[in-house]
Amino acid sequence: MTSPKVFRWVKTECGRTKYLDLAARSGYLAKLRLYWFVLVAALRDINLPSPD
């Protein structure tokens, strides 16, 4: 299985796990929380090297 393209910005293992958990949920509020999580995680992980 290939990794999602968002893993380019979410670089920590715990962040990637949380992303997969949030992406599996359905509903409007779940998608809003997912987008909010990706935005914050990308800002926090911007200076980290990519583990891939």
N, CA and C atoms as an extended XYZ file, in Angstrom:
156
Properties=species:S:1:pos:R:3:atomname:S:1:resname:S:1:resid:I:1 pbc="F F F"
N         0.843       -1.184        0.000 N   MET     1
C         0.000        0.000        0.000 CA  MET     1
C         0.885        1.243        0.000 C   MET     1
N         0.576        2.187       -0.829 N   THR     2
C         1.343        3.417       -0.866 CA  THR     2
C         0.833        4.370        0.193 C   THR     2
N         1.722        5.226        0.649 N   SER     3
C         1.330        6.173        1.691 CA  SER     3
C         0.617        7.370        1.070 C   SER     3
N        -0.293        7.980        1.828 N   PRO     4
C        -1.002        9.165        1.322 CA  PRO     4
C        -0.037       10.327        1.071 C   PRO     4
N        -0.393       11.179        0.157 N   LYS     5
C         0.458       12.318       -0.188 CA  LYS     5
C         0.602       13.313        0.963 C   LYS     5
N        -0.340       13.292        1.900 N   VAL     6
C        -0.284       14.215        3.032 CA  VAL     6
C         0.886       13.864        3.961 C   VAL     6
N         1.426       12.660        3.858 N   PHE     7
C         2.562       12.274        4.694 CA  PHE     7
C         3.807       13.088        4.357 C   PHE     7
N         3.746       13.833        3.265 N   ARG     8
C         4.819       14.759        2.934 CA  ARG     8
C         4.909       15.864        3.984 C   ARG     8
N         3.753       16.208        4.560 N   TRP     9
C         3.694       17.291        5.545 CA  TRP     9
C         3.585       16.787        6.968 C   TRP     9
N         2.902       15.677        7.191 N   VAL    10
C         2.789       15.079        8.523 CA  VAL    10
C         3.915       14.058        8.627 C   VAL    10
N         4.939       14.364        9.409 N   LYS    11
C         6.161       13.567        9.367 CA  LYS    11
C         6.375       12.662       10.567 C   LYS    11
N         5.711       12.902       11.680 N   THR    12
C         5.917       12.065       12.858 CA  THR    12
C         5.054       10.810       12.773 C   THR    12
N         5.529        9.755       13.414 N   GLU    13
C         4.798        8.480       13.384 CA  GLU    13
C         3.449        8.605       14.077 C   GLU    13
N         3.416        9.296       15.209 N   CYS    14
C         2.138        9.436       15.921 CA  CYS    14
C         1.177       10.325       15.126 C   CYS    14
N         1.692       11.310       14.420 N   GLY    15
C         0.851       12.154       13.579 CA  GLY    15
C         0.265       11.388       12.409 C   GLY    15
N         1.058       10.513       11.842 N   ARG    16
C         0.572        9.703       10.723 CA  ARG    16
C        -0.496        8.715       11.176 C   ARG    16
N        -0.305        8.160       12.355 N   THR    17
C        -1.309        7.249       12.910 CA  THR    17
C        -2.609        7.988       13.179 C   THR    17
N        -2.508        9.182       13.759 N   LYS    18
C        -3.697        9.981       14.053 CA  LYS    18
C        -4.394       10.386       12.756 C   LYS    18
N        -3.634       10.721       11.719 N   TYR    19
C        -4.223       11.069       10.425 CA  TYR    19
C        -5.052        9.903        9.880 C   TYR    19
N        -4.493        8.694        9.911 N   LEU    20
C        -5.215        7.534        9.397 CA  LEU    20
C        -6.487        7.276       10.196 C   LEU    20
N        -6.434        7.499       11.506 N   ASP    21
C        -7.619        7.341       12.345 CA  ASP    21
C        -8.688        8.369       11.978 C   ASP    21
N        -8.291        9.615       11.842 N   LEU    22
C        -9.249       10.673       11.516 CA  LEU    22
C        -9.786       10.536       10.086 C   LEU    22
N        -8.962       10.076        9.166 N   ALA    23
C        -9.394        9.931        7.771 CA  ALA    23
C       -10.426        8.819        7.613 C   ALA    23
N       -10.433        7.853        8.527 N   ALA    24
C       -11.376        6.743        8.428 CA  ALA    24
C       -12.778        7.135        8.878 C   ALA    24
N       -12.918        8.233        9.591 N   ARG    25
C       -14.222        8.659       10.101 CA  ARG    25
C       -15.010        9.370        9.012 C   ARG    25
N       -16.336        9.310        9.133 N   SER    26
C       -17.193        9.972        8.156 CA  SER    26
C       -17.980       11.085        8.832 C   SER    26
N       -18.476       12.000        8.034 N   GLY    27
C       -19.274       13.094        8.564 CA  GLY    27
C       -18.595       14.431        8.350 C   GLY    27
N       -19.413       15.456        8.411 N   TYR    28
C       -18.915       16.808        8.159 CA  TYR    28
C       -17.922       17.259        9.230 C   TYR    28
N       -18.268       17.064       10.485 N   LEU    29
C       -17.383       17.502       11.569 CA  LEU    29
C       -16.087       16.694       11.608 C   LEU    29
N       -16.165       15.431       11.237 N   ALA    30
C       -14.962       14.603       11.194 CA  ALA    30
C       -14.003       15.105       10.112 C   ALA    30
N       -14.533       15.496        8.967 N   LYS    31
C       -13.681       16.021        7.892 CA  LYS    31
C       -13.089       17.374        8.274 C   LYS    31
N       -13.879       18.180        8.945 N   LEU    32
C       -13.377       19.473        9.411 CA  LEU    32
C       -12.244       19.274       10.403 C   LEU    32
N       -12.398       18.326       11.321 N   ARG    33
C       -11.338       18.041       12.288 CA  ARG    33
C       -10.097       17.497       11.588 C   ARG    33
N       -10.281       16.684       10.563 N   LEU    34
C        -9.158       16.146        9.806 CA  LEU    34
C        -8.367       17.274        9.141 C   LEU    34
N        -9.063       18.203        8.494 N   TYR    35
C        -8.371       19.324        7.838 CA  TYR    35
C        -7.648       20.194        8.852 C   TYR    35
N        -8.289       20.412       10.007 N   TRP    36
C        -7.664       21.212       11.057 CA  TRP    36
C        -6.409       20.506       11.577 C   TRP    36
N        -6.489       19.198       11.757 N   PHE    37
C        -5.344       18.422       12.227 CA  PHE    37
C        -4.184       18.504       11.237 C   PHE    37
N        -4.470       18.342        9.953 N   VAL    38
C        -3.405       18.388        8.939 CA  VAL    38
C        -2.746       19.762        8.921 C   VAL    38
N        -3.517       20.823        9.036 N   LEU    39
C        -2.961       22.177        9.053 CA  LEU    39
C        -2.018       22.364       10.233 C   LEU    39
N        -2.459       21.997       11.416 N   VAL    40
C        -1.633       22.180       12.614 CA  VAL    40
C        -0.414       21.255       12.579 C   VAL    40
N        -0.599       20.014       12.173 N   ALA    41
C         0.515       19.067       12.119 CA  ALA    41
C         1.562       19.501       11.094 C   ALA    41
N         1.130       20.021        9.974 N   ALA    42
C         2.073       20.484        8.956 CA  ALA    42
C         2.886       21.668        9.468 C   ALA    42
N         2.256       22.555       10.194 N   LEU    43
C         2.984       23.691       10.753 CA  LEU    43
C         3.979       23.250       11.830 C   LEU    43
N         3.592       22.276       12.636 N   ARG    44
C         4.486       21.797       13.697 CA  ARG    44
C         5.649       20.984       13.131 C   ARG    44
N         5.435       20.251       12.049 N   ASP    45
C         6.445       19.353       11.507 CA  ASP    45
C         7.259       19.966       10.369 C   ASP    45
N         7.089       21.250       10.126 N   ILE    46
C         7.717       21.885        8.963 CA  ILE    46
C         9.248       21.798        9.009 C   ILE    46
N         9.845       21.841       10.198 N   ASN    47
C        11.292       21.825       10.316 CA  ASN    47
C        11.882       20.432       10.530 C   ASN    47
N        11.047       19.428       10.602 N   LEU    48
C        11.527       18.056       10.818 CA  LEU    48
C        11.921       17.426        9.493 C   LEU    48
N        12.957       16.569        9.522 N   PRO    49
C        13.311       15.848        8.283 CA  PRO    49
C        12.286       14.775        7.993 C   PRO    49
N        12.090       14.478        6.744 N   SER    50
C        11.134       13.452        6.335 CA  SER    50
C        11.708       12.071        6.629 C   SER    50
N        10.957       11.200        7.323 N   PRO    51
C        11.480        9.864        7.641 CA  PRO    51
C        11.475        8.908        6.443 C   PRO    51
N        10.893        9.287        5.341 N   ASP    52
C        10.809        8.395        4.170 CA  ASP    52
C        12.062        8.400        3.344 C   ASP    52
